[in-house]
Amino acid sequence: MRHKVLKTSLATLLLSSILIVNAAEVFTWRDSKGNNQYSDAPKQLVPANTQKFNVRTHTTTSLAPPVQNASLSASDVDSLAAKQAEVNRQIEEQNRRTAEKNKKIDEQNRKNREDACKTSKINRSIAENLRTSQRDNLIKRYDEEIRNNCN
C-alpha cells in the first residue's frame, strides 16, 4: 500500500513538472478594478499593456519599453482595427490576382498539352510510314509521347 501511494505521488509530481516545463507563454496585466489578469495572449494583443509571466519563478518581465501614454484610447484601437482591415483587404486582392494568374497558367498548360498531343500523333503516323531500321524504336518513342501528352 505504501509503495502504491509513493508511486502515485511520484507519477503526479513527474507529470506536473512536465506540464510546467512545456507551459506556453503566460501574460499578465491589471484590469480596471486592479485585479491581476492572466492569459495566453497579451491584453488587446498589444505587448505594451502586458507583462510576460514566468510560471516557474513567478516573476514578470516587461514586453515593451514604457510608452508615454501606455493605455490605448478607443480611437487608437479603432485605427488599429482599420489598419488590420486594410491589410486583410490587400491580402484578399493579392490572392485574387494570384488565382487569376494560376487560372491563365493552367489554361496555357492545357493548350500546350493539346499541341504536344497533336504533334506526337503526327510524328507517330510519319514513323509508321518510314522504311528504316529505327522504325520500331521511333514508333515506341512516339507511342510513349502520346501516352504522356494525350491523357
GUKEVO-34547 format. One line per 4 residues: their letters; for each residue x, z, y of N, C-alpha, C, O. Coordinates in nm, 2 decimals, padded with zeros to 4 digits. Layout:
a> X,Z,Y,X,Z,Y,X,Z,Y,X,Z,Y ~ ...
***
This chain:
mrhk> 00.08,00.00,-00.12,00.00,00.00,00.00,00.09,00.00,00.13,00.06,-00.07,00.22 ~ 00.19,00.08,00.12,00.28,00.09,00.24,00.35,-00.04,00.27,00.37,-00.08,00.38 ~ 00.39,-00.11,00.16,00.46,-00.24,00.17,00.37,-00.34,00.23,00.41,-00.43,00.30 ~ 00.24,-00.34,00.19,00.14,-00.43,00.23,00.12,-00.42,00.38,00.12,-00.52,00.46
vlkt> 00.11,-00.30,00.43,00.10,-00.27,00.58,00.22,-00.32,00.65,00.21,-00.38,00.76 ~ 00.34,-00.29,00.59,00.46,-00.33,00.66,00.47,-00.48,00.66,00.51,-00.54,00.77 ~ 00.44,-00.55,00.56,00.44,-00.70,00.56,00.34,-00.76,00.66,00.37,-00.85,00.73 ~ 00.22,-00.70,00.67,00.12,-00.75,00.76,00.17,-00.73,00.90,00.15,-00.81,00.99
slat> 00.23,-00.61,00.93,00.28,-00.58,01.06,00.39,-00.68,01.10,00.40,-00.73,01.21 ~ 00.48,-00.70,01.01,00.59,-00.79,01.03,00.54,-00.93,01.06,00.59,-01.00,01.15 ~ 00.44,-00.98,00.98,00.39,-01.11,01.00,00.32,-01.12,01.13,00.34,-01.23,01.20 ~ 00.25,-01.02,01.17,00.18,-01.02,01.30,00.28,-01.03,01.42,00.27,-01.10,01.51
llls> 00.39,-00.95,01.40,00.49,-00.95,01.51,00.56,-01.08,01.51,00.59,-01.13,01.62 ~ 00.59,-01.14,01.40,00.66,-01.27,01.40,00.57,-01.38,01.46,00.62,-01.46,01.54 ~ 00.44,-01.38,01.43,00.35,-01.48,01.48,00.33,-01.46,01.63,00.33,-01.56,01.71 ~ 00.32,-01.34,01.68,00.31,-01.32,01.82,00.43,-01.36,01.90,00.42,-01.41,02.01
sili> 00.55,-01.33,01.84,00.67,-01.37,01.91,00.69,-01.52,01.92,00.74,-01.58,02.01 ~ 00.64,-01.59,01.81,00.64,-01.74,01.81,00.55,-01.79,01.92,00.58,-01.89,01.99 ~ 00.43,-01.73,01.93,00.34,-01.78,02.03,00.39,-01.75,02.17,00.37,-01.84,02.26 ~ 00.46,-01.64,02.20,00.51,-01.62,02.33,00.62,-01.71,02.36,00.63,-01.76,02.47
vnaa> 00.71,-01.74,02.26,00.82,-01.84,02.29,00.77,-01.98,02.32,00.83,-02.05,02.40 ~ 00.66,-02.02,02.25,00.61,-02.15,02.27,00.50,-02.16,02.38,00.43,-02.26,02.39 ~ 00.48,-02.05,02.45,00.38,-02.05,02.55,00.41,-02.15,02.66,00.52,-02.18,02.70 ~ 00.30,-02.21,02.71,00.31,-02.31,02.81,00.33,-02.24,02.95,00.33,-02.12,02.95
evft> 00.36,-02.32,03.05,00.38,-02.26,03.18,00.25,-02.19,03.23,00.14,-02.23,03.20 ~ 00.27,-02.07,03.29,00.16,-02.00,03.34,00.18,-01.98,03.49,00.29,-01.95,03.54 ~ 00.08,-02.01,03.57,00.08,-02.00,03.72,-00.01,-01.88,03.76,-00.11,-01.85,03.70 ~ 00.03,-01.82,03.87,-00.04,-01.71,03.92,-00.06,-01.72,04.08,00.03,-01.77,04.14
wrds> -00.17,-01.66,04.13,-00.19,-01.66,04.27,-00.29,-01.55,04.30,-00.36,-01.50,04.21 ~ -00.31,-01.51,04.42,-00.41,-01.41,04.46,-00.53,-01.49,04.52,-00.51,-01.58,04.60 ~ -00.65,-01.45,04.47,-00.77,-01.51,04.53,-00.81,-01.45,04.66,-00.74,-01.36,04.71 ~ -00.92,-01.49,04.71,-00.96,-01.44,04.84,-01.00,-01.29,04.84,-01.00,-01.23,04.95
kgnn> -01.03,-01.24,04.72,-01.06,-01.09,04.71,-00.94,-01.01,04.68,-00.94,-00.89,04.67 ~ -00.82,-01.07,04.67,-00.70,-01.00,04.65,-00.66,-00.98,04.50,-00.57,-00.91,04.47 ~ -00.74,-01.04,04.41,-00.72,-01.03,04.27,-00.62,-01.13,04.22,-00.62,-01.24,04.27 ~ -00.54,-01.10,04.12,-00.44,-01.19,04.06,-00.52,-01.29,03.97,-00.60,-01.24,03.89
qysd> -00.49,-01.42,03.98,-00.55,-01.52,03.90,-00.44,-01.59,03.82,-00.33,-01.61,03.87 ~ -00.46,-01.62,03.70,-00.37,-01.69,03.61,-00.43,-01.82,03.55,-00.55,-01.82,03.52 ~ -00.34,-01.92,03.54,-00.39,-02.05,03.49,-00.27,-02.13,03.44,-00.16,-02.09,03.46 ~ -00.31,-02.24,03.37,-00.20,-02.33,03.32,-00.18,-02.44,03.41,-00.09,-02.53,03.39
apkq> -00.25,-02.44,03.53,-00.22,-02.54,03.63,-00.22,-02.46,03.77,-00.28,-02.36,03.79 ~ -00.14,-02.51,03.86,-00.13,-02.45,03.99,-00.26,-02.45,04.06,-00.35,-02.53,04.04 ~ -00.28,-02.36,04.16,-00.40,-02.35,04.23,-00.43,-02.48,04.31,-00.34,-02.52,04.39 ~ -00.54,-02.54,04.29,-00.58,-02.67,04.35,-00.47,-02.77,04.33,-00.46,-02.86,04.42
lvpa> -00.39,-02.76,04.23,-00.28,-02.85,04.20,-00.18,-02.86,04.31,-00.11,-02.96,04.32 ~ -00.17,-02.75,04.39,-00.07,-02.75,04.50,00.03,-02.64,04.47,00.00,-02.52,04.48 ~ 00.16,-02.67,04.44,00.25,-02.57,04.40,00.28,-02.47,04.51,00.32,-02.36,04.48 ~ 00.27,-02.51,04.64,00.30,-02.42,04.75,00.21,-02.30,04.75,00.25,-02.19,04.80
ntqk> 00.09,-02.31,04.69,00.00,-02.20,04.69,00.01,-02.11,04.56,-00.06,-02.01,04.54 ~ 00.11,-02.14,04.48,00.12,-02.08,04.35,00.26,-02.03,04.31,00.35,-02.08,04.37 ~ 00.27,-01.94,04.22,00.39,-01.89,04.17,00.39,-01.91,04.02,00.29,-01.91,03.96 ~ 00.51,-01.94,03.96,00.53,-01.95,03.82,00.55,-01.82,03.76,00.63,-01.74,03.81
fnvr> 00.47,-01.78,03.65,00.48,-01.65,03.59,00.55,-01.66,03.46,00.51,-01.75,03.37 ~ 00.66,-01.58,03.44,00.73,-01.58,03.31,00.66,-01.48,03.22,00.66,-01.36,03.25 ~ 00.61,-01.52,03.11,00.54,-01.43,03.02,00.63,-01.33,02.96,00.58,-01.21,02.94 ~ 00.75,-01.36,02.92,00.84,-01.27,02.86,00.89,-01.16,02.95,00.88,-01.04,02.91
thtt> 00.93,-01.19,03.07,00.98,-01.09,03.16,00.88,-01.04,03.26,00.92,-00.95,03.33 ~ 00.76,-01.10,03.27,00.66,-01.06,03.36,00.71,-01.06,03.50,00.68,-00.98,03.59 ~ 00.78,-01.17,03.53,00.83,-01.19,03.67,00.77,-01.32,03.72,00.73,-01.41,03.64 ~ 00.77,-01.34,03.85,00.72,-01.46,03.91,00.82,-01.52,04.00,00.91,-01.45,04.06
tsla> 00.82,-01.65,04.01,00.91,-01.73,04.09,00.83,-01.83,04.17,00.73,-01.88,04.12 ~ 00.87,-01.85,04.30,00.80,-01.94,04.38,00.83,-02.09,04.34,00.94,-02.12,04.30 ~ 00.73,-02.17,04.34,00.74,-02.31,04.30,00.79,-02.40,04.42,00.86,-02.50,04.40 ~ 00.76,-02.36,04.54,00.79,-02.44,04.66,00.84,-02.35,04.77,00.79,-02.24,04.78
ppvq> 00.92,-02.40,04.86,00.96,-02.32,04.97,00.84,-02.29,05.06,00.75,-02.37,05.06 ~ 00.84,-02.17,05.12,00.72,-02.14,05.20,00.70,-02.24,05.31,00.80,-02.29,05.37 ~ 00.58,-02.26,05.34,00.54,-02.36,05.44,00.48,-02.28,05.56,00.42,-02.17,05.54 ~ 00.49,-02.33,05.68,00.44,-02.26,05.80,00.29,-02.21,05.77,00.25,-02.10,05.79
nasl> 00.21,-02.31,05.73,00.07,-02.28,05.71,00.05,-02.30,05.56,00.02,-02.41,05.51 ~ 00.06,-02.19,05.48,00.06,-02.20,05.33,-00.08,-02.24,05.28,-00.09,-02.30,05.18 ~ -00.18,-02.20,05.35,-00.32,-02.23,05.30,-00.36,-02.37,05.35,-00.34,-02.40,05.46 ~ -00.43,-02.44,05.26,-00.48,-02.57,05.30,-00.62,-02.56,05.35,-00.70,-02.49,05.29
sasd> -00.64,-02.63,05.46,-00.78,-02.63,05.51,-00.86,-02.73,05.43,-00.81,-02.81,05.35 ~ -00.99,-02.73,05.45,-01.08,-02.82,05.37,-01.05,-02.96,05.41,-01.06,-03.05,05.32 ~ -01.01,-02.99,05.53,-00.98,-03.13,05.57,-00.85,-03.18,05.50,-00.84,-03.29,05.47 ~ -00.75,-03.09,05.48,-00.63,-03.12,05.41,-00.67,-03.16,05.26,-00.62,-03.26,05.21
vdsl> -00.75,-03.08,05.20,-00.79,-03.11,05.06,-00.87,-03.24,05.06,-00.85,-03.32,04.96 ~ -00.96,-03.26,05.16,-01.03,-03.39,05.16,-00.94,-03.51,05.18,-00.96,-03.61,05.12 ~ -00.83,-03.49,05.26,-00.74,-03.60,05.28,-00.66,-03.63,05.16,-00.63,-03.74,05.13 ~ -00.62,-03.52,05.08,-00.56,-03.54,04.96,-00.65,-03.62,04.86,-00.60,-03.70,04.79
aakq> -00.77,-03.58,04.86,-00.87,-03.65,04.77,-00.88,-03.79,04.81,-00.89,-03.88,04.72 ~ -00.88,-03.82,04.94,-00.90,-03.96,04.99,-00.77,-04.04,04.95,-00.78,-04.15,04.91 ~ -00.65,-03.98,04.96,-00.53,-04.05,04.92,-00.53,-04.08,04.77,-00.49,-04.18,04.73 ~ -00.58,-03.98,04.69,-00.58,-04.00,04.55,-00.68,-04.11,04.51,-00.65,-04.19,04.42
aevn> -00.79,-04.11,04.58,-00.89,-04.22,04.56,-00.83,-04.35,04.59,-00.86,-04.45,04.52 ~ -00.76,-04.36,04.70,-00.69,-04.49,04.74,-00.59,-04.53,04.63,-00.58,-04.65,04.60 ~ -00.51,-04.44,04.58,-00.41,-04.47,04.48,-00.49,-04.52,04.35,-00.44,-04.62,04.29 ~ -00.60,-04.45,04.32,-00.67,-04.49,04.20,-00.73,-04.63,04.22,-00.73,-04.71,04.12
rqie> -00.78,-04.67,04.34,-00.83,-04.80,04.37,-00.72,-04.90,04.35,-00.74,-05.01,04.30 ~ -00.60,-04.87,04.40,-00.49,-04.97,04.39,-00.45,-04.99,04.25,-00.42,-05.10,04.21 ~ -00.45,-04.88,04.17,-00.41,-04.90,04.03,-00.52,-04.98,03.96,-00.48,-05.07,03.87 ~ -00.65,-04.96,03.99,-00.75,-05.04,03.92,-00.74,-05.19,03.96,-00.75,-05.28,03.88
eqnr> -00.70,-05.22,04.09,-00.68,-05.36,04.13,-00.56,-05.42,04.06,-00.57,-05.53,04.02 ~ -00.46,-05.34,04.05,-00.34,-05.39,03.98,-00.37,-05.42,03.83,-00.33,-05.52,03.77 ~ -00.45,-05.33,03.77,-00.49,-05.35,03.63,-00.58,-05.48,03.61,-00.56,-05.55,03.52 ~ -00.66,-05.50,03.71,-00.75,-05.62,03.71,-00.67,-05.75,03.72,-00.69,-05.84,03.64
rtae> -00.57,-05.75,03.81,-00.48,-05.86,03.82,-00.40,-05.89,03.70,-00.38,-06.00,03.65 ~ -00.35,-05.78,03.64,-00.27,-05.79,03.51,-00.36,-05.85,03.40,-00.31,-05.93,03.32 ~ -00.49,-05.80,03.39,-00.58,-05.85,03.29,-00.60,-06.00,03.31,-00.61,-06.08,03.21 ~ -00.62,-06.05,03.44,-00.63,-06.19,03.47,-00.51,-06.27,03.42,-00.52,-06.38,03.36
knkk> -00.39,-06.22,03.45,-00.27,-06.29,03.41,-00.26,-06.30,03.26,-00.22,-06.40,03.21 ~ -00.29,-06.19,03.19,-00.29,-06.19,03.05,-00.39,-06.29,02.99,-00.36,-06.35,02.89 ~ -00.51,-06.30,03.05,-00.60,-06.40,03.01,-00.55,-06.54,03.02,-00.57,-06.62,02.93 ~ -00.49,-06.57,03.14,-00.43,-06.70,03.16,-00.32,-06.73,03.06,-00.30,-06.84,03.00
ideq> -00.23,-06.63,03.03,-00.12,-06.64,02.93,-00.18,-06.67,02.79,-00.13,-06.76,02.72 ~ -00.29,-06.60,02.75,-00.35,-06.62,02.62,-00.40,-06.76,02.61,-00.39,-06.83,02.51 ~ -00.46,-06.81,02.72,-00.52,-06.94,02.72,-00.41,-07.05,02.71,-00.42,-07.15,02.63 ~ -00.30,-07.03,02.78,-00.18,-07.12,02.77,-00.12,-07.12,02.63,-00.09,-07.22,02.58
nrkn> -00.11,-07.00,02.57,-00.06,-06.99,02.43,-00.15,-07.06,02.33,-00.10,-07.13,02.24 ~ -00.28,-07.05,02.35,-00.37,-07.12,02.26,-00.36,-07.27,02.28,-00.35,-07.34,02.18 ~ -00.34,-07.32,02.40,-00.32,-07.46,02.42,-00.19,-07.51,02.36,-00.19,-07.62,02.30 ~ -00.08,-07.43,02.38,00.05,-07.46,02.32,00.04,-07.47,02.17,00.10,-07.56,02.11
reda> -00.04,-07.38,02.10,-00.05,-07.38,01.96,-00.13,-07.51,01.91,-00.10,-07.57,01.81 ~ -00.23,-07.54,01.99,-00.31,-07.67,01.96,-00.22,-07.79,01.97,-00.22,-07.87,01.88 ~ -00.14,-07.80,02.07,-00.04,-07.91,02.09,00.06,-07.91,01.97,00.09,-08.02,01.92 ~ 00.11,-07.79,01.94,00.21,-07.79,01.83,00.14,-07.83,01.70,00.21,-07.89,01.61
ckts> 00.02,-07.79,01.68,-00.05,-07.83,01.55,-00.07,-07.98,01.55,-00.05,-08.04,01.44 ~ -00.11,-08.04,01.66,-00.12,-08.19,01.66,00.01,-08.26,01.63,00.02,-08.35,01.55 ~ 00.12,-08.21,01.69,00.25,-08.27,01.67,00.29,-08.25,01.53,00.35,-08.34,01.47 ~ 00.27,-08.13,01.47,00.30,-08.11,01.33,00.23,-08.21,01.23,00.29,-08.26,01.14
kinr> 00.10,-08.23,01.26,00.02,-08.32,01.18,00.07,-08.46,01.19,00.08,-08.54,01.09 ~ 00.11,-08.50,01.31,00.16,-08.64,01.33,00.29,-08.65,01.26,00.32,-08.75,01.19 ~ 00.38,-08.55,01.27,00.51,-08.56,01.20,00.49,-08.56,01.05,00.56,-08.63,00.98 ~ 00.39,-08.49,01.00,00.37,-08.49,00.85,00.32,-08.63,00.81,00.36,-08.67,00.70
siae> 00.23,-08.69,00.88,00.18,-08.82,00.84,00.30,-08.93,00.85,00.30,-09.02,00.77 ~ 00.39,-08.91,00.95,00.50,-09.00,00.95,00.60,-08.98,00.84,00.65,-09.08,00.78 ~ 00.62,-08.85,00.80,00.71,-08.82,00.69,00.66,-08.87,00.56,00.74,-08.91,00.47 ~ 00.52,-08.88,00.54,00.47,-08.94,00.42,00.50,-09.09,00.40,00.51,-09.13,00.28
nlrt> 00.52,-09.16,00.51,00.55,-09.30,00.50,00.70,-09.33,00.50,00.73,-09.45,00.49 ~ 00.78,-09.23,00.51,00.93,-09.25,00.51,00.97,-09.29,00.37,00.91,-09.25,00.27 ~ 01.08,-09.37,00.36,01.14,-09.41,00.24,01.29,-09.36,00.24,01.38,-09.44,00.23 ~ 01.31,-09.23,00.25,01.44,-09.18,00.25,01.45,-09.07,00.14,01.35,-09.02,00.09
sqrd> 01.58,-09.02,00.12,01.60,-08.92,00.02,01.55,-08.78,00.08,01.53,-08.69,00.00 ~ 01.53,-08.77,00.21,01.49,-08.64,00.27,01.34,-08.63,00.28,01.29,-08.54,00.34 ~ 01.27,-08.73,00.23,01.12,-08.74,00.25,01.05,-08.61,00.20,00.97,-08.55,00.28 ~ 01.09,-08.56,00.08,01.02,-08.44,00.03,01.05,-08.32,00.11,00.97,-08.23,00.14
nlik> 01.18,-08.31,00.16,01.22,-08.19,00.24,01.14,-08.20,00.38,01.10,-08.09,00.43 ~ 01.13,-08.31,00.44,01.06,-08.33,00.56,00.91,-08.29,00.54,00.85,-08.22,00.63 ~ 00.85,-08.34,00.44,00.71,-08.31,00.41,00.69,-08.15,00.40,00.60,-08.10,00.45 ~ 00.78,-08.09,00.32,00.77,-07.94,00.31,00.78,-07.87,00.45,00.71,-07.78,00.48
ryde> 00.88,-07.92,00.52,00.90,-07.86,00.66,00.78,-07.88,00.75,00.74,-07.78,00.81 ~ 00.72,-08.00,00.75,00.60,-08.02,00.83,00.48,-07.95,00.78,00.39,-07.91,00.86 ~ 00.47,-07.93,00.65,00.36,-07.85,00.59,00.37,-07.71,00.64,00.27,-07.64,00.67 ~ 00.49,-07.66,00.64,00.51,-07.52,00.69,00.48,-07.51,00.84,00.42,-07.41,00.88
eirn> 00.52,-07.61,00.92,00.48,-07.60,01.06,00.33,-07.61,01.08,00.28,-07.54,01.17 ~ 00.26,-07.69,01.00,00.11,-07.70,01.00,00.05,-07.56,00.97,-00.04,-07.52,01.04 ~ 00.10,-07.50,00.87,00.05,-07.36,00.83,00.07,-07.26,00.95,-00.01,-07.18,00.98 ~ 00.19,-07.27,01.01,00.22,-07.17,01.12,00.14,-07.20,01.25,00.10,-07.11,01.32
ncn> 00.12,-07.33,01.28,00.06,-07.37,01.41,-00.09,-07.40,01.41,-00.15,-07.39,01.51 ~ -00.14,-07.43,01.29,-00.28,-07.47,01.29,-00.38,-07.36,01.24,-00.50,-07.39,01.22 ~ -00.33,-07.24,01.22,-00.42,-07.14,01.17,-00.46,-07.04,01.28,-00.53,-06.94,01.25
***
